[in-house]
Amino acid sequence: MGSEEEEIIRVAVVDDQRLFTRGLSGLVDMVPGLEVVGVAHDGAQGVELCRKEEPDVVLMDISMPKMDGISATREIKDLLPQTAVIILTGHEEDEHVFEGIKAGAQGYLLKDSEPEDLARAIRTVHAGDTIIAPELAQKMLNTFQSADPRDSRLAPPLTERELEVIRALAQGMSDRQIARSLGISEKTVRNHTSNIYRKLHIFDRTQAVIYAVREGVIDVEELEYRPPREP
């Protein structure tokens, strides 16, 4: 009786610190089901690497020569919308988290995260969900609280069902998981999600997290990492 082969998640590493990239690449390659397909040492190289290899997930530094990680993330997401980007940040760089969100990154971890947390995060964003380290989630909340709230107040009100859906999106649930949780079809979930994006003038799940936290739909503590749920 044959067994179904595990899908290999192809990972690119972009960081200008060569010792760090060497160690990080080695850690990723040691994890079953993960494979490093290339390493770049500045943002521009990272974009070209992604253009050539079309990785599933990119581990992205922020401060790099030639092109920073935020700009590189934006270009990669324009080029390869299906490629997920996890920004790896140091404590001294966490003020850039909000910029990373707007650029389209789906994951935000500190560079000193545990290897098993990084591996789970790679699988999480590859599955289409969002992962934000608790320390960075708090930074996001502080940013939202200091921002001008008028933009979100101009948004059309969401229905009770749409609030349930956006809460589930912010918690990293897939369409299938949301459908099961709310007792509706996946098509209905997608319709609600489209309506939410249209009403709030947002374009992806990460921006839904921003709205959910800022408007109090979900508490920042609920953004703490948890392993992906079973589909």
C-alpha positions as CSV (number, residue, x, y, z in Angstrom):
1,M,0.0,0.0,0.0
2,G,1.6,3.3,-1.1
3,S,1.6,6.5,0.9
4,E,0.9,9.9,-0.4
5,E,4.1,12.0,-0.6
6,E,4.2,15.1,1.6
7,E,4.0,18.4,-0.3
8,I,7.4,20.2,-0.2
9,I,7.1,23.9,0.8
10,R,9.8,25.9,-1.2
11,V,11.4,28.6,0.9
12,A,13.6,31.6,-0.1
13,V,15.7,33.4,2.5
14,V,16.5,37.1,2.0
15,D,18.8,38.7,4.6
16,D,22.1,40.7,4.3
17,Q,23.7,39.0,7.3
18,R,25.4,36.0,5.7
19,L,26.0,34.1,8.9
20,F,22.4,34.5,9.8
21,T,21.2,33.3,6.4
22,R,23.5,30.3,6.5
23,G,22.2,29.3,9.9
24,L,18.6,30.0,9.0
25,S,18.8,28.1,5.7
26,G,20.3,25.1,7.6
27,L,17.5,25.1,10.1
28,V,14.8,25.3,7.5
29,D,16.4,22.5,5.4
30,M,16.4,20.2,8.4
31,V,12.6,20.4,8.7
32,P,10.8,17.6,6.8
33,G,8.6,19.1,4.1
34,L,10.6,22.4,3.9
35,E,13.3,23.1,1.3
36,V,15.3,26.3,0.8
37,V,15.4,27.0,-2.9
38,G,17.7,30.1,-2.8
39,V,19.3,32.8,-0.7
40,A,19.6,36.5,-1.4
41,H,21.5,39.2,0.5
42,D,19.6,42.4,-0.5
43,G,16.1,43.2,-1.4
44,A,16.7,43.6,-5.1
45,Q,18.4,40.2,-5.2
46,G,15.4,38.8,-3.3
47,V,13.0,40.0,-5.9
48,E,15.0,38.5,-8.7
49,L,15.4,35.2,-6.8
50,C,11.6,35.1,-6.4
51,R,11.1,35.9,-10.1
52,K,13.3,32.9,-11.0
53,E,12.3,30.3,-8.4
54,E,8.7,31.3,-7.5
55,P,9.0,30.1,-3.9
56,D,6.0,29.3,-1.8
57,V,7.3,31.3,1.2
58,V,9.9,34.0,1.6
59,L,11.7,34.8,4.9
60,M,12.4,38.5,4.6
61,D,14.7,40.8,6.5
62,I,13.9,44.5,6.8
63,S,17.1,46.5,6.8
64,M,19.1,45.6,3.7
65,P,21.2,47.5,1.1
66,K,19.9,48.4,-2.4
67,M,16.3,47.6,-1.5
68,D,14.8,47.2,2.0
69,G,12.6,44.3,2.9
70,I,9.4,46.3,2.9
71,S,9.9,47.5,-0.7
72,A,11.0,44.0,-1.7
73,T,7.9,42.5,-0.1
74,R,5.7,44.9,-2.1
75,E,7.4,44.0,-5.4
76,I,7.3,40.3,-4.7
77,K,3.6,40.4,-3.9
78,D,2.9,42.3,-7.1
79,L,4.9,39.8,-9.0
80,L,3.8,36.6,-7.2
81,P,0.5,37.2,-5.3
82,Q,0.5,33.5,-4.3
83,T,3.9,33.7,-2.6
84,A,3.6,34.3,1.2
85,V,6.1,36.6,2.9
86,I,7.2,36.3,6.5
87,I,9.1,39.3,7.8
88,L,11.8,38.5,10.4
89,T,12.5,41.5,12.5
90,G,14.7,42.4,15.4
91,H,13.4,44.2,18.4
92,E,15.0,47.4,17.2
93,E,13.1,47.2,13.9
94,D,9.6,46.5,15.2
95,E,8.3,49.9,14.3
96,H,8.2,48.8,10.7
97,V,5.6,46.1,11.3
98,F,2.7,48.3,10.2
99,E,4.6,49.1,7.0
100,G,5.1,45.4,6.3
101,I,1.4,44.8,6.7
102,K,0.6,47.4,4.1
103,A,3.2,45.9,1.8
104,G,1.3,42.5,1.9
105,A,3.4,40.4,4.3
106,Q,1.4,37.6,5.9
107,G,3.8,36.7,8.8
108,Y,5.7,38.7,11.3
109,L,8.2,37.0,13.7
110,L,11.1,38.1,15.8
111,K,14.5,36.8,14.6
112,D,15.0,35.2,18.0
113,S,11.9,33.0,17.7
114,E,12.3,29.3,18.4
115,P,13.0,27.2,15.3
116,E,9.8,25.1,15.8
117,D,7.8,28.3,15.9
118,L,9.4,29.4,12.6
119,A,8.6,26.1,11.0
120,R,5.0,26.2,12.1
121,A,4.7,29.8,10.9
122,I,6.0,28.8,7.4
123,R,3.3,26.1,7.2
124,T,0.7,28.5,8.5
125,V,1.2,31.2,5.9
126,H,1.6,28.6,3.2
127,A,-1.9,27.4,4.1
128,G,-3.2,31.0,3.5
129,D,-3.4,32.1,7.1
130,T,-1.7,35.0,9.0
131,I,0.8,34.8,11.8
132,I,1.9,37.6,14.1
133,A,4.2,37.2,17.0
134,P,2.5,38.4,20.3
135,E,5.2,41.0,20.9
136,L,4.6,42.4,17.4
137,A,0.9,42.2,17.8
138,Q,1.1,44.6,20.7
139,K,3.2,46.9,18.6
140,M,0.5,46.9,16.0
141,L,-2.1,47.7,18.6
142,N,-0.1,50.7,19.8
143,T,0.2,51.9,16.2
144,F,-3.6,51.6,15.7
145,Q,-4.4,53.5,18.9
146,S,-2.1,56.4,17.9
147,A,-3.5,56.6,14.3
148,D,-6.3,58.9,13.2
149,P,-9.5,56.8,13.6
150,R,-11.5,58.8,11.1
151,D,-10.8,56.6,8.1
152,S,-12.3,53.4,9.7
153,R,-15.3,55.3,11.0
154,L,-16.2,56.3,7.5
155,A,-16.4,52.7,6.5
156,P,-19.9,51.2,6.0
157,P,-21.0,49.1,9.1
158,L,-20.6,45.4,8.9
159,T,-23.4,43.0,9.5
160,E,-23.3,40.6,12.5
161,R,-22.4,37.8,10.2
162,E,-19.6,39.8,8.6
163,L,-18.2,40.6,12.0
164,E,-18.2,36.9,12.8
165,V,-16.3,36.2,9.5
166,I,-13.8,39.0,10.0
167,R,-13.1,37.8,13.6
168,A,-12.4,34.3,12.2
169,L,-10.2,35.8,9.5
170,A,-8.2,37.6,12.1
171,Q,-7.8,34.4,14.1
172,G,-6.2,32.8,11.0
173,M,-9.0,30.4,10.1
174,S,-9.3,29.1,6.6
175,D,-12.5,29.4,4.5
176,R,-13.3,25.8,5.3
177,Q,-12.8,26.2,9.0
178,I,-15.0,29.4,9.0
179,A,-17.7,27.5,7.1
180,R,-17.7,24.7,9.6
181,S,-17.6,27.0,12.6
182,L,-20.5,29.2,11.4
183,G,-22.6,26.4,9.7
184,I,-22.5,28.0,6.3
185,S,-21.0,27.0,2.9
186,E,-17.5,27.9,1.8
187,K,-19.0,29.9,-1.1
188,T,-21.0,31.9,1.4
189,V,-17.8,32.6,3.4
190,R,-16.1,33.9,0.2
191,N,-19.1,36.1,-0.5
192,H,-19.0,37.6,3.0
193,T,-15.2,38.1,2.7
194,S,-15.6,39.9,-0.6
195,N,-18.3,42.2,0.9
196,I,-16.0,42.9,3.9
197,Y,-13.1,43.8,1.6
198,R,-15.3,46.0,-0.5
199,K,-16.9,47.8,2.4
200,L,-13.6,48.4,4.2
201,H,-11.5,49.1,1.1
202,I,-9.1,46.4,2.0
203,F,-7.6,43.6,-0.1
204,D,-6.4,40.7,2.0
205,R,-6.6,38.9,5.3
206,T,-3.7,40.8,6.9
207,Q,-5.6,44.1,6.4
208,A,-8.6,42.4,8.0
209,V,-6.5,41.8,11.1
210,I,-5.7,45.5,11.2
211,Y,-9.3,46.4,11.1
212,A,-10.4,43.7,13.6
213,V,-7.8,44.8,16.2
214,R,-8.3,48.6,15.7
215,E,-12.1,48.4,16.0
216,G,-12.1,46.0,18.9
217,V,-13.6,43.1,17.0
218,I,-10.8,40.9,18.3
219,D,-8.5,41.4,21.3
220,V,-4.8,41.6,20.6
221,E,-4.2,38.6,22.9
222,E,-6.2,36.5,20.4
223,L,-3.5,37.1,17.8
224,E,-0.9,35.0,19.7
225,Y,0.5,32.1,17.7
226,R,-1.4,28.8,17.8
227,P,-0.7,25.8,15.6
228,P,-2.9,25.5,12.5
229,R,-6.2,23.8,13.0
230,E,-7.1,20.6,11.2
231,P,-8.9,21.4,7.9
